Amino acid sequence: LQRRALLLHASAASLKVKRRNFNGIAANFASVSAEAVHVVSERVARGDFATAHNNEEHMVLNLMKEVKLVTSAVPGSSASRVAMRNEIRALMIEKGLPSFYITINPADVFNPLV
């Protein structure tokens, strides 16, 4: 509930973008129709994240990518979990798979081997 309230109040009221991308994103928001957003949202709900039949739908998909970048800064959101998962994968590629060592230390008072 706390994450939902944060998303409703923080990201619904404003959108954070880099200054160099602002003009392009603002133009895309202004030029995209509600019908195109609805069509793309229906397609994404069915599991198709990449298909765009026209230029307007392609702009909607690009805007969705930008929104994911913005919500990745919100702790606990699905985009932040994806960002953390990608960071773990990158560390595994750079440093190698993690190694776990377990040392079993039986209690010396109760163990007959000691």
N, CA, C and O atoms as a Tinker XYZ file with bonds, in Angstrom:
   456  protein
     1  N      0.812000   -1.201000    0.000000    73     2
     2  CA     0.000000    0.000000    0.000000    64     1     3
     3  C      0.850000    1.256000    0.000000    63     2     4     5
     4  O      0.521000    2.253000   -0.643000    81     3
     5  N      1.950000    1.187000    0.736000    73     3     6
     6  CA     2.814000    2.350000    0.812000    64     5     7
     7  C      3.446000    2.654000   -0.549000    63     6     8     9
     8  O      3.534000    3.811000   -0.959000    81     7
     9  N      3.884000    1.597000   -1.242000    73     7    10
    10  CA     4.487000    1.792000   -2.557000    64     9    11
    11  C      3.453000    2.345000   -3.525000    63    10    12    13
    12  O      3.756000    3.235000   -4.320000    81    11
    13  N      2.231000    1.819000   -3.462000    73    11    14
    14  CA     1.169000    2.279000   -4.349000    64    13    15
    15  C      0.862000    3.747000   -4.106000    63    14    16    17
    16  O      0.700000    4.515000   -5.055000    81    15
    17  N      0.780000    4.142000   -2.840000    73    15    18
    18  CA     0.519000    5.544000   -2.517000    64    17    19
    19  C      1.647000    6.431000   -3.022000    63    18    20    21
    20  O      1.404000    7.523000   -3.534000    81    19
    21  N      2.888000    5.955000   -2.877000    73    19    22
    22  CA     4.032000    6.720000   -3.363000    64    21    23
    23  C      3.967000    6.903000   -4.877000    63    22    24    25
    24  O      4.226000    7.990000   -5.392000    81    23
    25  N      3.617000    5.821000   -5.586000    73    23    26
    26  CA     3.524000    5.913000   -7.041000    64    25    27
    27  C      2.381000    6.828000   -7.469000    63    26    28    29
    28  O      2.516000    7.587000   -8.429000    81    27
    29  N      1.264000    6.759000   -6.765000    73    27    30
    30  CA     0.120000    7.591000   -7.138000    64    29    31
    31  C      0.409000    9.065000   -6.914000    63    30    32    33
    32  O      0.029000    9.900000   -7.735000    81    31
    33  N      1.075000    9.396000   -5.820000    73    31    34
    34  CA     1.302000   10.810000   -5.520000    64    33    35
    35  C      2.548000   11.364000   -6.185000    63    34    36    37
    36  O      2.550000   12.515000   -6.621000    81    35
    37  N      3.598000   10.578000   -6.273000    73    35    38
    38  CA     4.859000   11.107000   -6.799000    64    37    39
    39  C      4.909000   11.086000   -8.313000    63    38    40    41
    40  O      5.143000   12.117000   -8.942000    81    39
    41  N      4.690000    9.919000   -8.906000    73    39    42
    42  CA     4.903000    9.836000  -10.346000    64    41    43
    43  C      3.676000   10.220000  -11.157000    63    42    44    45
    44  O      3.805000   10.536000  -12.340000    81    43
    45  N      2.485000   10.202000  -10.557000    73    43    46
    46  CA     1.297000   10.595000  -11.317000    64    45    47
    47  C      1.260000   12.104000  -11.491000    63    46    48    49
    48  O      0.714000   12.600000  -12.476000    81    47
    49  N      1.831000   12.835000  -10.549000    73    47    50
    50  CA     1.786000   14.286000  -10.610000    64    49    51
    51  C      2.894000   14.859000  -11.491000    63    50    52    53
    52  O      2.723000   15.919000  -12.093000    81    51
    53  N      4.010000   14.172000  -11.569000    73    51    54
    54  CA     5.122000   14.711000  -12.341000    64    53    55
    55  C      5.894000   13.572000  -12.983000    63    54    56    57
    56  O      5.796000   12.415000  -12.575000    81    55
    57  N      6.657000   13.931000  -13.990000    73    55    58
    58  CA     7.485000   12.963000  -14.695000    64    57    59
    59  C      8.892000   13.528000  -14.749000    63    58    60    61
    60  O      9.095000   14.680000  -15.132000    81    59
    61  N      9.841000   12.729000  -14.372000    73    59    62
    62  CA    11.224000   13.181000  -14.289000    64    61    63
    63  C     11.993000   12.665000  -15.501000    63    62    64    65
    64  O     12.069000   11.456000  -15.720000    81    63
    65  N     12.556000   13.565000  -16.280000    73    63    66
    66  CA    13.357000   13.197000  -17.442000    64    65    67
    67  C     14.622000   14.058000  -17.457000    63    66    68    69
    68  O     14.690000   15.109000  -16.819000    81    67
    69  N     15.597000   13.589000  -18.188000    73    67    70
    70  CA    16.814000   14.375000  -18.337000    64    69    71
    71  C     16.533000   15.572000  -19.246000    63    70    72    73
    72  O     15.697000   15.507000  -20.147000    81    71
    73  N     17.234000   16.636000  -18.994000    73    71    74
    74  CA    16.997000   17.881000  -19.721000    64    73    75
    75  C     17.179000   17.709000  -21.240000    63    74    76    77
    76  O     16.425000   18.272000  -22.033000    81    75
    77  N     18.181000   16.929000  -21.620000    73    75    78
    78  CA    18.438000   16.761000  -23.060000    64    77    79
    79  C     17.327000   15.966000  -23.744000    63    78    80    81
    80  O     17.136000   16.114000  -24.951000    81    79
    81  N     16.579000   15.116000  -23.004000    73    79    82
    82  CA    15.499000   14.321000  -23.591000    64    81    83
    83  C     14.139000   14.976000  -23.473000    63    82    84    85
    84  O     13.167000   14.468000  -24.031000    81    83
    85  N     14.042000   16.088000  -22.763000    73    83    86
    86  CA    12.741000   16.658000  -22.447000    64    85    87
    87  C     11.938000   17.041000  -23.681000    63    86    88    89
    88  O     10.758000   16.702000  -23.776000    81    87
    89  N     12.544000   17.732000  -24.615000    73    87    90
    90  CA    11.797000   18.200000  -25.787000    64    89    91
    91  C     11.233000   17.037000  -26.599000    63    90    92    93
    92  O     10.087000   17.090000  -27.045000    81    91
    93  N     12.024000   15.998000  -26.790000    73    91    94
    94  CA    11.543000   14.845000  -27.554000    64    93    95
    95  C     10.421000   14.105000  -26.846000    63    94    96    97
    96  O      9.436000   13.714000  -27.474000    81    95
    97  N     10.567000   13.911000  -25.534000    73    95    98
    98  CA     9.536000   13.197000  -24.780000    64    97    99
    99  C      8.265000   14.017000  -24.699000    63    98   100   101
   100  O      7.169000   13.471000  -24.821000    81    99
   101  N      8.392000   15.317000  -24.496000    73    99   102
   102  CA     7.206000   16.179000  -24.460000    64   101   103
   103  C      6.480000   16.156000  -25.801000    63   102   104   105
   104  O      5.250000   16.119000  -25.837000    81   103
   105  N      7.220000   16.176000  -26.895000    73   103   106
   106  CA     6.594000   16.110000  -28.219000    64   105   107
   107  C      5.897000   14.762000  -28.423000    63   106   108   109
   108  O      4.812000   14.709000  -29.003000    81   107
   109  N      6.515000   13.667000  -27.948000    73   107   110
   110  CA     5.881000   12.354000  -28.072000    64   109   111
   111  C      4.603000   12.279000  -27.251000    63   110   112   113
   112  O      3.599000   11.744000  -27.721000    81   111
   113  N      4.624000   12.810000  -26.027000    73   111   114
   114  CA     3.411000   12.812000  -25.212000    64   113   115
   115  C      2.310000   13.614000  -25.876000    63   114   116   117
   116  O      1.143000   13.226000  -25.824000    81   115
   117  N      2.664000   14.724000  -26.496000    73   115   118
   118  CA     1.656000   15.573000  -27.123000    64   117   119
   119  C      1.096000   14.953000  -28.396000    63   118   120   121
   120  O     -0.059000   15.203000  -28.740000    81   119
   121  N      1.881000   14.154000  -29.099000    73   119   122
   122  CA     1.430000   13.644000  -30.386000    64   121   123
   123  C      0.760000   12.273000  -30.325000    63   122   124   125
   124  O      0.167000   11.839000  -31.312000    81   123
   125  N      0.842000   11.588000  -29.196000    73   123   126
   126  CA     0.264000   10.252000  -29.080000    64   125   127
   127  C     -1.212000   10.357000  -28.720000    63   126   128   129
   128  O     -1.592000   11.128000  -27.838000    81   127
   129  N     -2.041000    9.576000  -29.410000    73   127   130
   130  CA    -3.476000    9.596000  -29.128000    64   129   131
   131  C     -3.842000    8.562000  -28.076000    63   130   132   133
   132  O     -3.088000    7.622000  -27.824000    81   131
   133  N     -5.000000    8.743000  -27.467000    73   131   134
   134  CA    -5.478000    7.805000  -26.448000    64   133   135
   135  C     -5.766000    6.441000  -27.055000    63   134   136   137
   136  O     -5.597000    5.421000  -26.387000    81   135
   137  N     -6.199000    6.406000  -28.310000    73   135   138
   138  CA    -6.484000    5.130000  -28.968000    64   137   139
   139  C     -5.217000    4.297000  -29.133000    63   138   140   141
   140  O     -5.233000    3.084000  -28.925000    81   139
   141  N     -4.126000    4.951000  -29.506000    73   139   142
   142  CA    -2.861000    4.229000  -29.670000    64   141   143
   143  C     -2.377000    3.678000  -28.336000    63   142   144   145
   144  O     -1.864000    2.560000  -28.275000    81   143
   145  N     -2.536000    4.452000  -27.271000    73   143   146
   146  CA    -2.142000    3.977000  -25.944000    64   145   147
   147  C     -2.983000    2.775000  -25.553000    63   146   148   149
   148  O     -2.466000    1.808000  -24.993000    81   147
   149  N     -4.280000    2.829000  -25.846000    73   147   150
   150  CA    -5.172000    1.712000  -25.521000    64   149   151
   151  C     -4.796000    0.459000  -26.312000    63   150   152   153
   152  O     -4.759000   -0.636000  -25.751000    81   151
   153  N     -4.520000    0.609000  -27.594000    73   151   154
   154  CA    -4.156000   -0.540000  -28.433000    64   153   155
   155  C     -2.862000   -1.174000  -27.930000    63   154   156   157
   156  O     -2.771000   -2.397000  -27.827000    81   155
   157  N     -1.880000   -0.364000  -27.622000    73   155   158
   158  CA    -0.602000   -0.890000  -27.147000    64   157   159
   159  C     -0.770000   -1.537000  -25.767000    63   158   160   161
   160  O     -0.161000   -2.571000  -25.495000    81   159
   161  N     -1.586000   -0.940000  -24.900000    73   159   162
   162  CA    -1.788000   -1.530000  -23.576000    64   161   163
   163  C     -2.489000   -2.878000  -23.670000    63   162   164   165
   164  O     -2.179000   -3.788000  -22.902000    81   163
   165  N     -3.429000   -3.021000  -24.599000    73   163   166
   166  CA    -4.086000   -4.322000  -24.827000    64   165   167
   167  C     -3.061000   -5.347000  -25.312000    63   166   168   169
   168  O     -3.063000   -6.493000  -24.863000    81   167
   169  N     -2.197000   -4.936000  -26.219000    73   167   170
   170  CA    -1.187000   -5.836000  -26.761000    64   169   171
   171  C     -0.176000   -6.249000  -25.692000    63   170   172   173
   172  O      0.235000   -7.408000  -25.639000    81   171
   173  N      0.223000   -5.305000  -24.846000    73   171   174
   174  CA     1.165000   -5.610000  -23.766000    64   173   175
   175  C      0.515000   -6.542000  -22.748000    63   174   176   177
   176  O      1.184000   -7.419000  -22.203000    81   175
   177  N     -0.780000   -6.366000  -22.485000    73   175   178
   178  CA    -1.478000   -7.242000  -21.550000    64   177   179
   179  C     -1.498000   -8.688000  -22.057000    63   178   180   181
   180  O     -1.528000   -9.623000  -21.257000    81   179
   181  N     -1.481000   -8.872000  -23.361000    73   179   182
   182  CA    -1.440000  -10.220000  -23.940000    64   181   183
   183  C     -0.021000  -10.781000  -23.988000    63   182   184   185
   184  O      0.167000  -11.952000  -24.316000    81   183
   185  N      0.982000   -9.958000  -23.664000    73   183   186
   186  CA     2.362000  -10.437000  -23.616000    64   185   187
   187  C      3.225000  -10.002000  -24.781000    63   186   188   189
   188  O      4.385000  -10.405000  -24.857000    81   187
   189  N      2.709000   -9.200000  -25.685000    73   187   190
   190  CA     3.483000   -8.730000  -26.835000    64   189   191
   191  C      4.041000   -7.347000  -26.517000    63   190   192   193
   192  O      3.312000   -6.356000  -26.556000    81   191
   193  N      5.335000   -7.280000  -26.202000    73   191   194
   194  CA     5.953000   -6.026000  -25.790000    64   193   195
   195  C      6.693000   -5.323000  -26.915000    63   194   196   197
   196  O      7.205000   -4.224000  -26.703000    81   195
   197  N      6.769000   -5.908000  -28.098000    73   195   198
   198  CA     7.645000   -5.348000  -29.119000    64   197   199
   199  C      6.941000   -4.941000  -30.411000    63   198   200   201
   200  O      7.519000   -4.193000  -31.200000    81   199
   201  N      5.723000   -5.403000  -30.654000    73   199   202
   202  CA     5.085000   -5.171000  -31.939000    64   201   203
   203  C      4.438000   -3.790000  -31.991000    63   202   204   205
   204  O      3.619000   -3.438000  -31.141000    81   203
   205  N      4.819000   -3.025000  -32.996000    73   203   206
   206  CA     4.197000   -1.728000  -33.264000    64   205   207
   207  C      3.804000   -1.704000  -34.734000    63   206   208   209
   208  O      4.644000   -1.890000  -35.614000    81   207
   209  N      2.512000   -1.472000  -34.994000    73   207   210
   210  CA     2.028000   -1.509000  -36.373000    64   209   211
   211  C      2.156000   -0.170000  -37.096000    63   210   212   213
   212  O      2.088000   -0.121000  -38.324000    81   211
   213  N      2.338000    0.901000  -36.355000    73   211   214
   214  CA     2.532000    2.196000  -37.006000    64   213   215
   215  C      3.458000    3.058000  -36.144000    63   214   216   217
   216  O      3.888000    2.640000  -35.069000    81   215
   217  N      3.751000    4.235000  -36.617000    73   215   218
   218  CA     4.711000    5.116000  -35.950000    64   217   219
   219  C      4.205000    5.573000  -34.586000    63   218   220   221
   220  O      4.992000    5.709000  -33.649000    81   219
   221  N      2.912000    5.808000  -34.466000    73   219   222
   222  CA     2.345000    6.269000  -33.198000    64   221   223
   223  C      2.475000    5.195000  -32.107000    63   222   224   225
   224  O      2.782000    5.501000  -30.954000    81   223
   225  N      2.241000    3.953000  -32.484000    73   223   226
   226  CA     2.396000    2.856000  -31.524000    64   225   227
   227  C      3.860000    2.682000  -31.135000    63   226   228   229
   228  O      4.161000    2.318000  -29.999000    81   227
   229  N      4.759000    2.936000  -32.059000    73   227   230
   230  CA     6.190000    2.883000  -31.760000    64   229   231
   231  C      6.560000    3.968000  -30.740000    63   230   232   233
   232  O      7.369000    3.727000  -29.843000    81   231
   233  N      5.975000    5.150000  -30.875000    73   231   234
   234  CA     6.222000    6.213000  -29.901000    64   233   235
   235  C      5.700000    5.830000  -28.522000    63   234   236   237
   236  O      6.333000    6.141000  -27.512000    81   235
   237  N      4.529000    5.145000  -28.468000    73   235   238
   238  CA     3.979000    4.706000  -27.176000    64   237   239
   239  C      4.927000    3.711000  -26.514000    63   238   240   241
   240  O      5.158000    3.787000  -25.307000    81   239
   241  N      5.473000    2.787000  -27.285000    73   239   242
   242  CA     6.423000    1.815000  -26.724000    64   241   243
   243  C      7.675000    2.509000  -26.194000    63   242   244   245
   244  O      8.196000    2.135000  -25.143000    81   243
   245  N      8.157000    3.521000  -26.919000    73   243   246
   246  CA     9.323000    4.275000  -26.445000    64   245   247
   247  C      9.009000    5.043000  -25.164000    63   246   248   249
   248  O      9.849000    5.125000  -24.267000    81   247
   249  N      7.803000    5.605000  -25.074000    73   247   250
   250  CA     7.407000    6.308000  -23.853000    64   249   251
   251  C      7.308000    5.344000  -22.677000    63   250   252   253
   252  O      7.640000    5.708000  -21.548000    81   251
   253  N      6.856000    4.117000  -22.929000    73   251   254
   254  CA     6.801000    3.120000  -21.862000    64   253   255
   255  C      8.193000    2.810000  -21.335000    63   254   256   257
   256  O      8.374000    2.622000  -20.132000    81   255
   257  N      9.175000    2.756000  -22.224000    73   255   258
   258  CA    10.554000    2.520000  -21.790000    64   257   259
   259  C     11.045000    3.671000  -20.915000    63   258   260   261
   260  O     11.712000    3.440000  -19.906000    81   259
   261  N     10.723000    4.898000  -21.290000    73   259   262
   262  CA    11.137000    6.058000  -20.507000    64   261   263
   263  C     10.486000    6.040000  -19.123000    63   262   264   265
   264  O     11.137000    6.364000  -18.130000    81   263
   265  N      9.216000    5.666000  -19.053000    73   263   266
   266  CA     8.521000    5.613000  -17.761000    64   265   267
   267  C      9.138000    4.528000  -16.887000    63   266   268   269
   268  O      9.250000    4.716000  -15.676000    81   267
   269  N      9.538000    3.410000  -17.459000    73   267   270
   270  CA    10.207000    2.371000  -16.679000    64   269   271
   271  C     11.508000    2.893000  -16.106000    63   270   272   273
   272  O     11.857000    2.556000  -14.975000    81   271
   273  N     12.232000    3.706000  -16.853000    73   271   274
   274  CA    13.474000    4.274000  -16.343000    64   273   275
   275  C     13.201000    5.193000  -15.167000    63   274   276   277
   276  O     13.987000    5.242000  -14.220000    81   275
   277  N     12.098000    5.918000  -15.218000    73   275   278
   278  CA    11.774000    6.842000  -14.133000    64   277   279
   279  C     11.348000    6.068000  -12.894000    63   278   280   281
   280  O     11.776000    6.404000  -11.790000    81   279
   281  N     10.508000    5.029000  -13.047000    73   279   282
   282  CA    10.029000    4.301000  -11.875000    64   281   283
   283  C     11.081000    3.367000  -11.295000    63   282   284   285
   284  O     10.871000    2.814000  -10.215000    81   283
   285  N     12.192000    3.177000  -11.969000    73   283   286
   286  CA    13.239000    2.336000  -11.397000    64   285   287
   287  C     13.875000    2.994000  -10.181000    63   286   288   289
   288  O     14.544000    2.320000   -9.397000    81   287
   289  N     13.680000    4.296000  -10.009000    73   287   290
   290  CA    14.192000    4.988000   -8.830000    64   289   291
   291  C     13.249000    4.869000   -7.637000    63   290   292   293
   292  O     13.624000    5.241000   -6.524000    81   291
   293  N     12.023000    4.356000   -7.843000    73   291   294
   294  CA    11.056000    4.201000   -6.760000    64   293   295
   295  C     11.327000    2.873000   -6.063000    63   294   296   297
   296  O     11.183000    1.822000   -6.687000    81   295
   297  N     11.715000    2.886000   -4.790000    73   295   298
   298  CA    12.039000    1.633000   -4.096000    64   297   299
   299  C     10.841000    0.692000   -4.024000    63   298   300   301
   300  O      9.739000    1.107000   -3.665000    81   299
   301  N     11.060000   -0.572000   -4.364000    73   299   302
   302  CA    10.013000   -1.581000   -4.278000    64   301   303
   303  C      9.155000   -1.718000   -5.516000    63   302   304   305
   304  O      8.332000   -2.630000   -5.587000    81   303
   305  N      9.318000   -0.845000   -6.493000    73   303   306
   306  CA     8.514000   -0.962000   -7.707000    64   305   307
   307  C      9.056000   -2.090000   -8.571000    63   306   308   309
   308  O     10.184000   -2.545000   -8.386000    81   307
   309  N      8.243000   -2.531000   -9.512000    73   307   310
   310  CA     8.689000   -3.632000  -10.365000    64   309   311
   311  C      9.891000   -3.223000  -11.210000    63   310   312   313
   312  O     10.765000   -4.045000  -11.485000    81   311
   313  N      9.939000   -1.973000  -11.617000    73   311   314
   314  CA    11.083000   -1.504000  -12.402000    64   313   315
   315  C     12.357000   -1.464000  -11.557000    63   314   316   317
   316  O     13.445000   -1.718000  -12.073000    81   315
   317  N     12.235000   -1.151000  -10.271000    73   315   318
   318  CA    13.437000   -1.155000   -9.422000    64   317   319
   319  C     13.930000   -2.575000   -9.193000    63   318   320   321
   320  O     15.136000   -2.802000   -9.090000    81   319
   321  N     13.003000   -3.543000   -9.110000    73   319   322
   322  CA    13.423000   -4.936000   -8.965000    64   321   323
   323  C     14.143000   -5.413000  -10.218000    63   322   324   325
   324  O     15.137000   -6.134000  -10.131000    81   323
   325  N     13.645000   -5.012000  -11.379000    73   323   326
   326  CA    14.311000   -5.380000  -12.635000    64   325   327
   327  C     15.703000   -4.753000  -12.690000    63   326   328   329
   328  O     16.656000   -5.393000  -13.134000    81   327
   329  N     15.822000   -3.511000  -12.245000    73   327   330
   330  CA    17.126000   -2.846000  -12.251000    64   329   331
   331  C     18.103000   -3.555000  -11.316000    63   330   332   333
   332  O     19.274000   -3.728000  -11.655000    81   331
   333  N     17.623000   -3.969000  -10.131000    73   331   334
   334  CA    18.499000   -4.696000   -9.199000    64   333   335
   335  C     18.902000   -6.054000   -9.768000    63   334   336   337
   336  O     20.051000   -6.474000   -9.628000    81   335
   337  N     17.959000   -6.737000  -10.405000    73   335   338
   338  CA    18.247000   -8.039000  -11.016000    64   337   339
   339  C     19.307000   -7.886000  -12.102000    63   338   340   341
   340  O     20.224000   -8.701000  -12.198000    81   339
   341  N     19.180000   -6.845000  -12.915000    73   339   342
   342  CA    20.170000   -6.603000  -13.966000    64   341   343
   343  C     21.542000   -6.275000  -13.379000    63   342   344   345
   344  O     22.569000   -6.661000  -13.935000    81   343
   345  N     21.552000   -5.562000  -12.253000    73   343   346
   346  CA    22.827000   -5.239000  -11.610000    64   345   347
   347  C     23.491000   -6.504000  -11.062000    63   346   348   349
   348  O     24.710000   -6.651000  -11.150000    81   347
   349  N     22.697000   -7.415000  -10.498000    73   347   350
   350  CA    23.245000   -8.680000  -10.000000    64   349   351
   351  C     23.808000   -9.506000  -11.151000    63   350   352   353
   352  O     24.886000  -10.089000  -11.033000    81   351
   353  N     23.083000   -9.555000  -12.256000    73   351   354
   354  CA    23.576000  -10.301000  -13.418000    64   353   355
   355  C     24.882000   -9.702000  -13.938000    63   354   356   357
   356  O     25.801000  -10.433000  -14.306000    81   355
   357  N     24.958000   -8.380000  -13.965000    73   355   358
   358  CA    26.187000   -7.732000  -14.430000    64   357   359
   359  C     27.352000   -8.044000  -13.507000    63   358   360   361
   360  O     28.470000   -8.263000  -13.974000    81   359
   361  N     27.105000   -8.068000  -12.198000    73   359   362
   362  CA    28.169000   -8.424000  -11.258000    64   361   363
   363  C     28.614000   -9.868000  -11.454000    63   362   364   365
   364  O     29.802000  -10.173000  -11.340000    81   363
   365  N     27.661000  -10.765000  -11.749000    73   363   366
   366  CA    28.029000  -12.164000  -11.980000    64   365   367
   367  C     28.864000  -12.305000  -13.244000    63   366   368   369
   368  O     29.775000  -13.131000  -13.300000    81   367
   369  N     28.559000  -11.506000  -14.254000    73   367   370
   370  CA    29.353000  -11.562000  -15.488000    64   369   371
   371  C     30.756000  -11.005000  -15.228000    63   370   372   373
   372  O     31.746000  -11.560000  -15.704000    81   371
   373  N     30.834000   -9.913000  -14.476000    73   371   374
   374  CA    32.124000   -9.280000  -14.225000    64   373   375
   375  C     32.985000  -10.067000  -13.228000    63   374   376   377
   376  O     34.171000  -10.286000  -13.472000    81   375
   377  N     32.395000  -10.487000  -12.117000    73   375   378
   378  CA    33.150000  -11.109000  -11.035000    64   377   379
   379  C     33.069000  -12.630000  -11.015000    63   378   380   381
   380  O     33.871000  -13.279000  -10.343000    81   379
   381  N     32.119000  -13.207000  -11.738000    73   379   382
   382  CA    31.920000  -14.650000  -11.708000    64   381   383
   383  C     30.776000  -15.020000  -10.781000    63   382   384   385
   384  O     30.260000  -14.178000  -10.046000    81   383
   385  N     30.388000  -16.272000  -10.822000    73   383   386
   386  CA    29.297000  -16.748000   -9.983000    64   385   387
   387  C     29.691000  -16.690000   -8.517000    63   386   388   389
   388  O     30.856000  -16.899000   -8.176000    81   387
   389  N     28.729000  -16.409000   -7.649000    73   387   390
   390  CA    29.055000  -16.343000   -6.227000    64   389   391
   391  C     29.385000  -17.724000   -5.669000    63   390   392   393
   392  O     28.830000  -18.730000   -6.113000    81   391
   393  N     30.268000  -17.763000   -4.720000    73   391   394
   394  CA    30.639000  -19.012000   -4.053000    64   393   395
   395  C     30.229000  -18.915000   -2.594000    63   394   396   397
   396  O     30.523000  -17.935000   -1.910000    81   395
   397  N     29.552000  -19.942000   -2.137000    73   395   398
   398  CA    29.130000  -19.983000   -0.749000    64   397   399
   399  C     29.878000  -21.115000   -0.052000    63   398   400   401
   400  O     29.890000  -22.249000   -0.532000    81   399
   401  N     30.488000  -20.809000    1.056000    73   399   402
   402  CA    31.187000  -21.817000    1.833000    64   401   403
   403  C     30.462000  -21.975000    3.166000    63   402   404   405
   404  O     30.170000  -20.997000    3.853000    81   403
   405  N     30.183000  -23.217000    3.510000    73   403   406
   406  CA    29.510000  -23.499000    4.767000    64   405   407
   407  C     30.450000  -24.333000    5.618000    63   406   408   409
   408  O     30.936000  -25.378000    5.185000    81   407
   409  N     30.698000  -23.873000    6.803000    73   407   410
   410  CA    31.526000  -24.614000    7.747000    64   409   411
   411  C     30.610000  -25.157000    8.830000    63   410   412   413
   412  O     29.964000  -24.402000    9.558000    81   411
   413  N     30.566000  -26.473000    8.921000    73   411   414
   414  CA    29.737000  -27.100000    9.940000    64   413   415
   415  C     30.588000  -27.270000   11.187000    63   414   416   417
   416  O     31.615000  -27.949000   11.169000    81   415
   417  N     30.154000  -26.655000   12.243000    73   415   418
   418  CA    30.878000  -26.707000   13.498000    64   417   419
   419  C     29.954000  -27.331000   14.549000    63   418   420   421
   420  O     29.113000  -26.641000   15.125000    81   419
   421  N     30.108000  -28.610000   14.793000    73   419   422
   422  CA    29.227000  -29.231000   15.790000    64   421   423
   423  C     29.557000  -28.720000   17.187000    63   422   424   425
   424  O     30.689000  -28.339000   17.483000    81   423
   425  N     28.564000  -28.726000   18.009000    73   423   426
   426  CA    28.772000  -28.297000   19.394000    64   425   427
   427  C     29.671000  -29.296000   20.099000    63   426   428   429
   428  O     29.380000  -30.491000   20.124000    81   427
   429  N     30.756000  -28.813000   20.668000    73   427   430
   430  CA    31.737000  -29.727000   21.253000    64   429   431
   431  C     31.245000  -30.404000   22.539000    63   430   432   433
   432  O     31.804000  -31.422000   22.948000    81   431
   433  N     30.240000  -29.870000   23.157000    73   431   434
   434  CA    29.739000  -30.468000   24.392000    64   433   435
   435  C     28.858000  -31.683000   24.110000    63   434   436   437
   436  O     28.897000  -32.659000   24.859000    81   435
   437  N     28.057000  -31.634000   23.029000    73   435   438
   438  CA    27.069000  -32.659000   22.762000    64   437   439
   439  C     27.478000  -33.648000   21.669000    63   438   440   441
   440  O     26.801000  -34.662000   21.495000    81   439
   441  N     28.540000  -33.396000   20.939000    73   439   442
   442  CA    28.916000  -34.245000   19.814000    64   441   443
   443  C     29.888000  -35.334000   20.275000    63   442   444   445
   444  O     30.887000  -35.033000   20.929000    81   443
   445  N     29.599000  -36.612000   19.935000    73   443   446
   446  CA    30.493000  -37.675000   20.368000    64   445   447
   447  C     31.807000  -37.729000   19.566000    63   446   448   449
   448  O     32.750000  -38.391000   19.998000    81   447
   449  N     31.889000  -37.055000   18.422000    73   447   450
   450  CA    33.111000  -37.071000   17.614000    64   449   451
   451  C     34.200000  -36.186000   18.199000    63   450   452   453
   452  O     35.384000  -36.431000   17.969000    81   451
   453  N     33.827000  -35.190000   18.931000    73   451   454
   454  CA    34.814000  -34.230000   19.424000    64   453   455
   455  C     35.470000  -34.698000   20.674000    63   454   456
   456  O     36.327000  -34.003000   21.218000    81   455
